[in-house]
Structures are given as structure tokens and as C-alpha cells.
Amino acid sequence: MKRRSFIGNSLAVGMAPLTFKYEQQEQDPATIIIEKYQSGQPHKGKTLAAIQPHSDDIPIFAGGTVAKLIKEGYTGYLIRTSNDDHAGKGASDGEVIFNNEKDTEEVARVLGLKKVYHLGYRNHRMDNISIQELRGRLIFLFRMLKVDTVISYDPWGHYEENPDHYITASAVESARWMAGGRLDYPEHMDAGIKPHAVKERYYFARGPQLVNRIVDIETTIDKKVESNRVIVTQGPGGEAGLNLRKRLEKEGKYLPVLGNSDEEANFNYIKHIMLDVDSQAIRGVPSDKEIGKKYGLKWAERFHYIGPEESKLDAYIDAKSKRV
């Protein structure tokens, strides 16, 4: 197309905004790992850190997986990097911050996480902070808590518009391996906090990413629903079911799935609308029902998973060595 024609056509439609459909860059389906629930608490003694910029990120994208891993024996912690001062209900910035803090504590309680660390950076302004400071704080937490596994935003996800998301993701990825070195923050050692590298990563994204692991969350879907329901200050869950039912009543309509009580309306809205039929409720990404259906599952979450690195030297020794 000639440049002049392109400009003319653009002006003719009033410079309508362009829209893009983000496609996942999934591996060959034959190589994608389907992770199912394991009974008997096989992860007993291991530590999980669920890291989110905002109070609703983990519940939306990874609430089922976090609950599943806790059920399998992990001890878990929730780390929130922002203070959410520009997100949600409240008469003042202080009230918004306080409301989001209460919601985040409730999320941790529902998912079975032991404690929340609120790092308190300004919402939507994390690209203005020192990432070295954030990285240093995460290194301290990874070492002190002896974190084996992290769940957070994907540092290699594409087209992420929120600076809090990609700054947090970048800091998590760099901190998780630096935490294992003895020369970064050696004063930690003097305080009795030893190097400890994070071995496993479950990274989620709002846009395209390399998806190589699908987690079956059928056994913990109700925990995920509840973790979204307790976020009443912001997010697509909370009291959305109640609000929808009231709106429909004014229009003379009734949606049976919303039930007859406020609690039923909120719970069922999250489970059967937000996580089922209405992917737009969670920012345009496929719903958990849609993700699961593709792999023969009822409910699922997807991740770019990176596990422990295998030592080629150890494998070589095992294959070539002889008993003496």
C-alpha cells in the first residue's frame, strides 16, 4: 500500500484505534507438561513465595496453583510490591491503601499462606523506583525464608502495559538467582542469613508468553474463587455478582446462576462467569474453563515454568564412572 493511500484510509475511519489479538506462543502440545494434584503432601518442607504488584494479581492468574501447592505441602508467603494507592474504593489515598491491605491479608488467609510482606511502593509508579533496592529486598526475603519456588509475572512476557508488573517481574527474576551467591550482600551472612537460590519458577502473563506448563486446578477451583471474592476494593471479582444481580433486577431480568443470596451471587459470578464464560472480566485473557478445555481439563491455569537446572557434569559422571 502506498503511504498516501494508507494515510487517506486512516483519516477516512477517523483514526480508529487499532486492536490486537494476543496469541499465546505455546510449545508443541506433545511437549507441554500437564501438572495435576499430588496427594500425600510431596512438597512438605519446601517454601513458596507468591509475588504480586497488586492485591488481585495472584488470585486472578495463579490462585488455583498457589492453593494446590500449599495443599501439596508447601509453606507459602505472599509478597505485594505496591501499596495499591491508585486502585479501588476509598474516600482518600490512605483509605484506598488500607482497604487493599486488608484484602491482601484476606487473600493470604484463604489460600493458606503464612504471612504477607507489603513492600509499599507507589501504585503505577514502580518504574520510578530503584530496581536495585527492590531486588535487594527480594534477595533478603528469598534467603531468609529459604524460598524454593516463586510464582509471579513473567519477565519475558510481551506487551505488558503496567510498569508495576514488568518491574516486579524483572526484579524477581534477577533476585532469585543472585540470592544464591555469596558475594551479593555479604552482610546477610554476618547476620546468619545464608545464600539460597530459588529453584523453580511459575511465571504468568497477561499477553503472549511461552506457555509450557498447564496446571490442573480442579481440586482448588473453589479456593481460587474465594481468593477473588475477598478482594472487594478492586479487581473483577469481589461483589461483582451482587452488583450484576441488582442491575438485572432494575431491568426486570433474573440470571439463575447468581442464586438468591448475596454470597451465592458473588461466588457464582466469579466461578461461572468470570472464570468461565467471560474472559474479558480478566483483562482479555482466556478464562480458566477455556484453558482447561483445550487440554481435557475442567479448570486450568497456564505458565512459563522453569525448573531446577540439571548438572551435565553429574549426568556425565553417573553415565561414565565406575566403582573402584
Steps between C-alpha positions, in 0.01 A plus 500: 500500500625848412565739789245751370230231475575380851466850645181562305342177617595575861343844487189356336430283803574780742832351612320220681720337763666178392423186696717190523412144590781360710584140423684271738831360378435151628745217451407193301202354691688171521772667707278705734495364854159452662552538874235328710434497873719258699369358826717418798663845525806425285627859544508492880794709621516724191426873492296695247495876439202639307606845381258759365505876440130535588251329727315321218782369277569166666129422556416567134789326326634244747263461796421139415866403460603669825222320688597170334867531599408591858271196508796292381711604799664833424529774762404817315550875527337786309712798393321811366736758351266801457268669750206512252439866581349568155276194475160446654250648741571751774430863591873583509832353388558380855166322513562337160839375622348366822213326319738329258724390786204337674399324178854371446509357852170326427641354178789350696263354757277339237793350304668370815805726487687558823576872481479805273790736433375840379793682335298818450617657173269753330244347267567555125831670587731208550698587188614803700652301786847352531467145373822425685325585827205273415735224388697530825185470710389192307844342535476546876153341510599210274797424723326553833195293404707244305265526202507202264227607256364836381177584318486843337469696175713381209803728448500396132128554438417733211289816473457549875376856552516526879844606629433342839467162329817503291716668765394242759556216251848620411601542865371154592692329219830671580461464877418130492844400363704774670362376834712188452834681476727573793634833372170690467412664832764317706375677813206258491744221585623690804137510618474122456301513174663267249488504117196322363406486132141452385477178299154510338302773326138512390461818292163627373423783257211709366637500145694251287754280674662160455250266665652164588301391807129464562395456862181307571318698773178298521572407864560863600267698273274596791802631693587714197145628483506591868837677466345724234179549697679650802651776283221755539708816444603431141517215247236329285366279782401630843136608499458493120234228519288696744536816291401313183194347665384843622547644152299219342222543755459863392476376141241238594738211437618202703813293444455163677872437539523796741274324748296673769751614765775763481767241579372261236484779241861607558642145513311377195579812297874439547486125436243479221544834324839658574696172492274328249319689224623859525871522428472880475436508874865407546646743251454317175691180577327160464297386798609208717221291345626583149860416591398169655273395213790506255680236708206287607479660846211673677703794635864595436759775524796542264860594563848538365661252737874477564619223728827401666794484263651156459875473528653365178812409695300290749320327214834432328648358821197278559524365144876456474637438850593156633511364852851460640 
